[in-house]
Amino acid sequence: MDISKKTALVEALLLEDLPDCSEDSDVGVSDEEVGKDLQVPLSRGFDDYFEEAIERVLAEIPSSPKNEEVPSGCSVDQVHTSPIPIPSPEIALPSTNTSMPRDTRPKVVEPNRKWKKRDLETNISEYNANTEVVEEFFAHCTKPTDIFRVLIDDILDEIVYQSNHYATQKGKVLNLKKEELLSFIGINFYMGYNTRLAWTDHYSSASDLNNPLICNTMTRDRFAMILSHLHCNDNAQMPKNCKDKLYKIRPIVNALNKKFQECYHGTREMSVDESMIKFKGRSVLKQYLPMKPIKRGYKLWCLADQRGYIKKIQIYQGKDEEMSSNFSKYSLGERVVLELTEQEWGKGKIVYFDNFFSSVALLEKLKTENTYACGTVRSNRKGLPQNMLPDSKMKRGESDYRFSNLDIGYWKWKDNKVVHLVSNFHGNEEATVSRKEKNGSKTTVTCPMAVKHYNSYMGGVDTADRLRALYCIDRKSPKWWHRLFWGLLDIAFVNAFVIHGLIFEKTTVKDFRRSVTQGMMTMKNAGQKKRFSSDNAPSSGPSKRRKSNYSTLKDEKTFG
């Protein structure tokens, strides 16, 4: 038999319809035949039918005689051992990779940079230093509470409206007012430096837990009512497939960022760094940073000045967050710096950042926007020169440098370890830094000027974190966004503290916190019943006699 006929016969037999032999189906049995003494091969599967088909094919194919002609170009072994083509239907299987690619940025062609070791002076223009504080916002301020209210006044009305609206949706009446909300915030600030294990302990009748100042400001039930209905955005208006994971607090973030930038210009030197708001619950926004003091929580990208004033905040939503179309071709770190500093372009500001953010392309972009930048850089970043002095041949205090054709500088300096820096305005000037030895003595080490400036001006965000951590509102909550809400208010408090030190005489964080707290708590005696004097009290019949014997309170222990 011809080989082509054999192949066609095999294809015909293999492509014939075979019965479905799944375990849940009755093969070849109708409803009328169920119950009869039939031996149905339910246990037979596809392999059994396939073997039968192969046996029939082999039985119908006659063996080739020895003297059968072999097609030209083929050997006898090739004829008998050639594989039989088994056609397989083209089935569109679902792709196993359902996630979107992590890096959807368009490919950027790196420019042809030419690096040379040459002398270059620091090139920086004069800075027209305006008044750091915009006086028109704080002209009426006479006490710390007034400064804090300037920063948060824009969000109070929105919180009052949304909280009352949320209570209405739940079938309750909250009737929250602006002054009462300030008292509520003041109580939470007070709990930050006068802590208890739980906020309900402040309302305890036990003498060692009760807090008269809080009890006289707001009742426990009223405090719990406001806390449970506190809201910043309308849930009913949330889109079905909302990509913004911060929808619940988005109005607060936008309003605070706008106010932080309007009322304060800041120092010329600024820094971009990450910060954390502690959170140990379950949330898709929670991050883990083992090198930070707060290892688990919400990660924030912050732009801060030298004094610790936070000018702009971005809350990290993960790798799937929407990126600005203007900076889509940049990496995450580059994009964060560009988005945070965009409002500062053209003002002659100097921005410092660490090696997570920095790259040669970022410094070139900022230089075109009249913004100076400097930061540490990872040695494997694209575009860096390769013909640098090897690490093994460098001694402590020794450095090597190159400048590109766009005057972007790259330094390799060895302290205890090798440090890599880039800058778009520094020259090859040198300076000295003081280092402490193991025996406690101090020594002077030579370094590039870029290193000294970086060490001096990089700590703005760390300063803000240190001030915020002193008396922050640290309370667990079943609502994930409460931690972010109170964290943002703590950032506003730190900014108010910085501004207060510029307008009035400087004070400690504790004294400033106490002054702001007491000022807000006295806005209104919220939730308190009206008290009448004995002369003006309305008559309500004969007065009731009280029992002479008092029972011991449940949460009060008897000592002795």
Secondary structure as the mmCIF struct_conf table of DSSP 4:
data_model
#
loop_
_struct_conf.conf_type_id
_struct_conf.id
_struct_conf.beg_label_comp_id
_struct_conf.beg_label_asym_id
_struct_conf.beg_label_seq_id
_struct_conf.end_label_comp_id
_struct_conf.end_label_asym_id
_struct_conf.end_label_seq_id
HELX_RH_AL_P HELX_RH_AL_P1 ILE A 3 LEU A 14
TURN_TY1_P TURN_TY1_P1 LEU A 15 LEU A 15
BEND BEND1 GLU A 16 GLU A 16
HELX_LH_PP_P HELX_LH_PP_P1 ASP A 17 ASP A 20
TURN_TY1_P TURN_TY1_P2 GLU A 23 ASP A 24
BEND BEND2 SER A 25 SER A 25
TURN_TY1_P TURN_TY1_P3 VAL A 27 GLY A 28
TURN_TY1_P TURN_TY1_P4 ASP A 31 GLY A 35
BEND BEND3 LYS A 36 ASP A 37
TURN_TY1_P TURN_TY1_P5 LEU A 42 SER A 43
HELX_RH_AL_P HELX_RH_AL_P2 PHE A 46 GLU A 60
BEND BEND4 ILE A 61 ILE A 61
HELX_LH_PP_P HELX_LH_PP_P2 PRO A 62 PRO A 65
TURN_TY1_P TURN_TY1_P6 LYS A 66 ASN A 67
HELX_LH_PP_P HELX_LH_PP_P3 GLU A 68 PRO A 71
TURN_TY1_P TURN_TY1_P7 SER A 72 GLY A 73
HELX_RH_AL_P HELX_RH_AL_P3 VAL A 76 THR A 81
BEND BEND5 SER A 82 SER A 82
HELX_LH_PP_P HELX_LH_PP_P4 PRO A 83 PRO A 85
HELX_LH_PP_P HELX_LH_PP_P5 LEU A 93 SER A 95
BEND BEND6 THR A 96 THR A 96
BEND BEND7 SER A 99 SER A 99
HELX_LH_PP_P HELX_LH_PP_P6 MET A 100 PRO A 101
BEND BEND8 ARG A 102 ARG A 102
HELX_LH_PP_P HELX_LH_PP_P7 ARG A 105 LYS A 107
HELX_LH_PP_P HELX_LH_PP_P8 VAL A 109 PRO A 111
STRN STRN1 LYS A 116 LYS A 116
HELX_LH_PP_P HELX_LH_PP_P9 SER A 125 TYR A 127
BEND BEND9 GLU A 132 GLU A 132
STRN STRN2 VAL A 133 VAL A 133
HELX_RH_AL_P HELX_RH_AL_P4 GLU A 135 PHE A 138
TURN_TY1_P TURN_TY1_P8 ALA A 139 HIS A 140
BEND BEND10 LYS A 143 LYS A 143
HELX_RH_AL_P HELX_RH_AL_P5 PRO A 144 GLN A 169
TURN_TY1_P TURN_TY1_P9 LYS A 170 GLY A 171
HELX_RH_AL_P HELX_RH_AL_P6 LYS A 178 TYR A 193
BEND BEND11 ASN A 194 ASN A 194
BEND BEND12 LEU A 197 ALA A 198
HELX_RH_3T_P HELX_RH_3T_P1 TRP A 199 TYR A 203
BEND BEND13 SER A 205 ALA A 206
TURN_TY1_P TURN_TY1_P10 SER A 207 LEU A 209
HELX_RH_AL_P HELX_RH_AL_P7 PRO A 212 THR A 217
BEND BEND14 MET A 218 MET A 218
HELX_RH_AL_P HELX_RH_AL_P8 ARG A 220 HIS A 229
BEND BEND15 CYS A 232 ASN A 233
HELX_RH_3T_P HELX_RH_3T_P2 ASN A 235 GLN A 237
BEND BEND16 MET A 238 MET A 238
TURN_TY1_P TURN_TY1_P11 LYS A 240 ASN A 241
TURN_TY1_P TURN_TY1_P12 LYS A 245 LEU A 246
HELX_RH_3T_P HELX_RH_3T_P3 TYR A 247 ILE A 249
HELX_RH_AL_P HELX_RH_AL_P9 ARG A 250 GLU A 262
BEND BEND17 CYS A 263 CYS A 263
STRN STRN3 TYR A 264 TYR A 264
BEND BEND18 ARG A 268 ARG A 268
STRN STRN4 GLU A 269 LYS A 278
BEND BEND19 GLY A 281 GLY A 281
TURN_TY1_P TURN_TY1_P13 VAL A 284 LEU A 285
STRN STRN5 LYS A 286 TYR A 288
TURN_TY1_P TURN_TY1_P14 PRO A 290 MET A 291
BEND BEND20 LYS A 292 ILE A 294
STRN STRN6 ARG A 296 ASP A 305
TURN_TY1_P TURN_TY1_P15 GLN A 306 ARG A 307
BEND BEND21 GLY A 308 GLY A 308
STRN STRN7 ILE A 310 ILE A 315
TURN_TY1_P TURN_TY1_P16 LYS A 319 ASP A 320
BEND BEND22 GLU A 321 GLU A 321
HELX_RH_3T_P HELX_RH_3T_P4 SER A 325 PHE A 327
TURN_TY1_P TURN_TY1_P17 SER A 328 LYS A 329
BEND BEND23 TYR A 330 TYR A 330
HELX_RH_AL_P HELX_RH_AL_P10 LEU A 332 THR A 341
HELX_RH_3T_P HELX_RH_3T_P5 GLU A 342 GLU A 344
TURN_TY1_P TURN_TY1_P18 TRP A 345 GLY A 348
STRN STRN8 ILE A 350 PHE A 353
TURN_TY1_P TURN_TY1_P19 ASN A 355 PHE A 357
HELX_RH_AL_P HELX_RH_AL_P11 VAL A 360 THR A 368
TURN_TY1_P TURN_TY1_P20 GLU A 369 ASN A 370
STRN STRN9 TYR A 372 THR A 376
TURN_TY1_P TURN_TY1_P21 SER A 379 ASN A 380
TURN_TY1_P TURN_TY1_P22 LYS A 382 GLY A 383
BEND BEND24 GLN A 386 GLN A 386
HELX_LH_PP_P HELX_LH_PP_P10 MET A 388 PRO A 390
HELX_RH_3T_P HELX_RH_3T_P6 ASP A 391 LYS A 393
HELX_LH_PP_P HELX_LH_PP_P11 MET A 394 LYS A 395
TURN_TY1_P TURN_TY1_P23 ARG A 396 GLY A 397
STRN STRN10 SER A 399 PHE A 403
TURN_TY1_P TURN_TY1_P24 ASN A 405 LEU A 406
STRN STRN11 GLY A 409 LYS A 414
BEND BEND25 ASP A 415 LYS A 417
STRN STRN12 VAL A 418 SER A 423
BEND BEND26 ASN A 424 PHE A 425
BEND BEND27 ASN A 428 ASN A 428
STRN STRN13 GLU A 430 LYS A 436
TURN_TY1_P TURN_TY1_P25 LYS A 438 ASN A 439
BEND BEND28 GLY A 440 GLY A 440
STRN STRN14 LYS A 442 PRO A 448
HELX_RH_AL_P HELX_RH_AL_P12 MET A 449 TYR A 457
BEND BEND29 MET A 458 MET A 458
HELX_RH_AL_P HELX_RH_AL_P13 GLY A 460 LEU A 470
BEND BEND30 TYR A 471 TYR A 471
BEND BEND31 PRO A 478 LYS A 479
HELX_RH_AL_P HELX_RH_AL_P14 TRP A 480 ILE A 503
BEND BEND32 PHE A 504 PHE A 504
HELX_RH_AL_P HELX_RH_AL_P15 VAL A 509 MET A 521
TURN_TY1_P TURN_TY1_P26 THR A 522 THR A 522
BEND BEND33 MET A 523 MET A 523
TURN_TY1_P TURN_TY1_P27 ALA A 526 GLY A 527
HELX_LH_PP_P HELX_LH_PP_P12 GLN A 528 LYS A 530
TURN_TY1_P TURN_TY1_P28 SER A 534 ASN A 536
HELX_LH_PP_P HELX_LH_PP_P13 ALA A 537 SER A 539
BEND BEND34 GLY A 541 PRO A 542
HELX_LH_PP_P HELX_LH_PP_P14 SER A 543 LYS A 547
BEND BEND35 SER A 548 ASN A 549
HELX_LH_PP_P HELX_LH_PP_P15 TYR A 550 LEU A 553
TURN_TY1_P TURN_TY1_P29 LYS A 554 ASP A 555
HELX_LH_PP_P HELX_LH_PP_P16 LYS A 557 PHE A 559
#
